[in-house]
Amino acid sequence: MNNKEIFNTFFREKPAMLLIGLKNAKGDVYASSLAKSIDCTYSHVVKILQDMEKAGLIHFEKQGRLKILTLTKTGSEVAEHMNNIMNLL
């Protein structure tokens, strides 16, 4: 079993990659750019992000028609731990 398979055993791949992608992003991040980066549909990404917002992991900041995504303090900590676990595996 390779590292990615082991990681996916413990974590759902798409939500984990969304958090890690937000943590490692440089500049403004949008749902559409995240969807492309993790090879996922826009609608699925939005659903996951809405759940993460309810859990207090991310924040949507509306700028005109765009919604910029940022991690909360808790979200940043969770993403950092997930990234460390991924690197250990």
Phi and psi restraints in degrees (value plus and minus 20) as a CYANA .aco file:
   2 ASN   PHI    -105.4   -65.4
   2 ASN   PSI     152.2   192.2
   3 ASN   PHI     -78.6   -38.6
   3 ASN   PSI     -61.3   -21.3
   4 LYS   PHI     -84.6   -44.6
   4 LYS   PSI     -60.9   -20.9
   5 GLU   PHI     -84.7   -44.7
   5 GLU   PSI     -60.3   -20.3
   6 ILE   PHI     -84.8   -44.8
   6 ILE   PSI     -66.1   -26.1
   7 PHE   PHI     -78.6   -38.6
   7 PHE   PSI     -64.2   -24.2
   8 ASN   PHI     -88.6   -48.6
   8 ASN   PSI     -41.2    -1.2
   9 THR   PHI     -85.8   -45.8
   9 THR   PSI     -57.8   -17.8
  10 PHE   PHI    -111.5   -71.5
  10 PHE   PSI     -49.7    -9.7
  11 PHE   PHI    -150.5  -110.5
  11 PHE   PSI     124.6   164.6
  12 ARG   PHI     -88.9   -48.9
  12 ARG   PSI     110.9   150.9
  13 GLU   PHI     -81.2   -41.2
  13 GLU   PSI     -71.8   -31.8
  14 LYS   PHI     -83.9   -43.9
  14 LYS   PSI     -70.5   -30.5
  15 PRO   PHI     -80.8   -40.8
  15 PRO   PSI     -59.5   -19.5
  16 ALA   PHI     -83.4   -43.4
  16 ALA   PSI     -63.8   -23.8
  17 MET   PHI     -88.3   -48.3
  17 MET   PSI     -51.0   -11.0
  18 LEU   PHI     -82.4   -42.4
  18 LEU   PSI     -68.9   -28.9
  19 LEU   PHI     -83.1   -43.1
  19 LEU   PSI     -65.5   -25.5
  20 ILE   PHI     -85.3   -45.3
  20 ILE   PSI     -59.2   -19.2
  21 GLY   PHI     -82.5   -42.5
  21 GLY   PSI     -60.7   -20.7
  22 LEU   PHI     -84.8   -44.8
  22 LEU   PSI     -61.1   -21.1
  23 LYS   PHI     -83.5   -43.5
  23 LYS   PSI     -59.5   -19.5
  24 ASN   PHI    -111.2   -71.2
  24 ASN   PSI     -21.7    18.3
  25 ALA   PHI     -89.2   -49.2
  25 ALA   PSI     125.5   165.5
  26 LYS   PHI    -134.4   -94.4
  26 LYS   PSI      99.2   139.2
  27 GLY   PHI      72.8   112.8
  27 GLY   PSI    -190.7  -150.7
  28 ASP   PHI     -88.4   -48.4
  28 ASP   PSI     123.5   163.5
  29 VAL   PHI    -143.1  -103.1
  29 VAL   PSI     114.1   154.1
  30 TYR   PHI    -140.0  -100.0
  30 TYR   PSI     136.2   176.2
  31 ALA   PHI     -77.8   -37.8
  31 ALA   PSI     -58.9   -18.9
  32 SER   PHI     -85.6   -45.6
  32 SER   PSI     -58.8   -18.8
  33 SER   PHI     -90.4   -50.4
  33 SER   PSI     -55.9   -15.9
  34 LEU   PHI     -85.7   -45.7
  34 LEU   PSI     -60.6   -20.6
  35 ALA   PHI     -79.3   -39.3
  35 ALA   PSI     -62.9   -22.9
  36 LYS   PHI     -86.8   -46.8
  36 LYS   PSI     -60.6   -20.6
  37 SER   PHI     -88.8   -48.8
  37 SER   PSI     -46.8    -6.8
  38 ILE   PHI    -129.0   -89.0
  38 ILE   PSI      -9.7    30.3
  39 ASP   PHI      34.8    74.8
  39 ASP   PSI      41.3    81.3
  40 CYS   PHI    -159.2  -119.2
  40 CYS   PSI     135.9   175.9
  41 THR   PHI     -91.8   -51.8
  41 THR   PSI     131.4   171.4
  42 TYR   PHI     -79.1   -39.1
  42 TYR   PSI     -64.9   -24.9
  43 SER   PHI     -84.2   -44.2
  43 SER   PSI     -57.5   -17.5
  44 HIS   PHI     -86.8   -46.8
  44 HIS   PSI     -61.6   -21.6
  45 VAL   PHI     -82.4   -42.4
  45 VAL   PSI     -63.9   -23.9
  46 VAL   PHI     -81.4   -41.4
  46 VAL   PSI     -61.6   -21.6
  47 LYS   PHI     -81.6   -41.6
  47 LYS   PSI     -66.1   -26.1
  48 ILE   PHI     -82.5   -42.5
  48 ILE   PSI     -63.3   -23.3
  49 LEU   PHI     -85.0   -45.0
  49 LEU   PSI     -56.8   -16.8
  50 GLN   PHI     -83.6   -43.6
  50 GLN   PSI     -60.9   -20.9
  51 ASP   PHI     -84.4   -44.4
  51 ASP   PSI     -59.5   -19.5
  52 MET   PHI     -87.3   -47.3
  52 MET   PSI     -55.2   -15.2
  53 GLU   PHI     -86.2   -46.2
  53 GLU   PSI     -62.6   -22.6
  54 LYS   PHI     -81.1   -41.1
  54 LYS   PSI     -52.9   -12.9
  55 ALA   PHI    -101.8   -61.8
  55 ALA   PSI     -24.9    15.1
  56 GLY   PHI      60.7   100.7
  56 GLY   PSI       2.6    42.6
  57 LEU   PHI    -113.8   -73.8
  57 LEU   PSI     -49.4    -9.4
  58 ILE   PHI    -153.6  -113.6
  58 ILE   PSI     147.9   187.9
  59 HIS   PHI    -156.2  -116.2
  59 HIS   PSI     113.8   153.8
  60 PHE   PHI    -112.9   -72.9
  60 PHE   PSI     109.4   149.4
  61 GLU   PHI    -137.8   -97.8
  61 GLU   PSI      94.7   134.7
  62 LYS   PHI    -102.1   -62.1
  62 LYS   PSI     106.5   146.5
  63 GLN   PHI    -147.7  -107.7
  63 GLN   PSI      76.6   116.6
  64 GLY   PHI      48.0    88.0
  64 GLY   PSI    -144.7  -104.7
  65 ARG   PHI    -107.9   -67.9
  65 ARG   PSI     -30.5     9.5
  66 LEU   PHI    -114.8   -74.8
  66 LEU   PSI     129.8   169.8
  67 LYS   PHI    -137.2   -97.2
  67 LYS   PSI      95.8   135.8
  68 ILE   PHI    -112.0   -72.0
  68 ILE   PSI     115.9   155.9
  69 LEU   PHI    -118.5   -78.5
  69 LEU   PSI     116.2   156.2
  70 THR   PHI    -156.8  -116.8
  70 THR   PSI     130.7   170.7
  71 LEU   PHI    -102.7   -62.7
  71 LEU   PSI     123.0   163.0
  72 THR   PHI     -99.2   -59.2
  72 THR   PSI     155.9   195.9
  73 LYS   PHI     -79.3   -39.3
  73 LYS   PSI     -65.3   -25.3
  74 THR   PHI     -83.8   -43.8
  74 THR   PSI     -63.8   -23.8
  75 GLY   PHI     -80.8   -40.8
  75 GLY   PSI     -59.2   -19.2
  76 SER   PHI     -85.2   -45.2
  76 SER   PSI     -61.0   -21.0
  77 GLU   PHI     -85.9   -45.9
  77 GLU   PSI     -63.7   -23.7
  78 VAL   PHI     -82.6   -42.6
  78 VAL   PSI     -64.9   -24.9
  79 ALA   PHI     -82.2   -42.2
  79 ALA   PSI     -60.3   -20.3
  80 GLU   PHI     -83.1   -43.1
  80 GLU   PSI     -64.3   -24.3
  81 HIS   PHI     -84.8   -44.8
  81 HIS   PSI     -61.4   -21.4
  82 MET   PHI     -83.5   -43.5
  82 MET   PSI     -60.6   -20.6
  83 ASN   PHI     -83.0   -43.0
  83 ASN   PSI     -62.3   -22.3
  84 ASN   PHI     -83.3   -43.3
  84 ASN   PSI     -62.2   -22.2
  85 ILE   PHI     -82.9   -42.9
  85 ILE   PSI     -64.4   -24.4
  86 MET   PHI     -79.0   -39.0
  86 MET   PSI     -61.2   -21.2
  87 ASN   PHI     -89.6   -49.6
  87 ASN   PSI     -51.1   -11.1
  88 LEU   PHI     -89.2   -49.2
  88 LEU   PSI     -53.9   -13.9
